[in-house]
Amino acid sequence: MESEEAVLALAALSQSTRLEAFRTLVKHEPDGLAAGDLARQLEVPPNTLSAHLSILTRARLVTSERHSRSIVYRANLAEFRDVAVFLLRDCCGGRPEVCEPVVESLQACCSPKRKGRIRA
């Protein structure tokens, strides 16, 4: 990822409605959310949300797909991952222990849930 792409993504997320829209779409992965449903959840007028979604789409953080009469939006988690890796790749300056707490907190919240019984 280039610095310019990261700046575009971070700028898109630097506004509260866009940040909440992205976070809400992440919660609805992998199915996504129709634009009207997203507007209702965020309590934002549809035309205002449309402008915000356009900015997130240009930053490649959101994708859209037409389903009949509605447009379903999805968070582009691959692009978001690239931004996060871009930010963290050099954060430790050759000292992994500096970034270890960040990695541990991500693993704690994002580890896949195990299915089946836990063996004693």
PyMOL commands that set and color helices and strands:
alter all, ss='L'
color gray80, all
select helices_A, chain A and resi 3-13+16-27+35-42+46-58+77-88+96-110
alter helices_A, ss='H'
color red, helices_A
select strands_A, chain A and resi 33-34+62-67+70-75
alter strands_A, ss='S'
color yellow, strands_A
deselect
rebuild
show_as cartoon
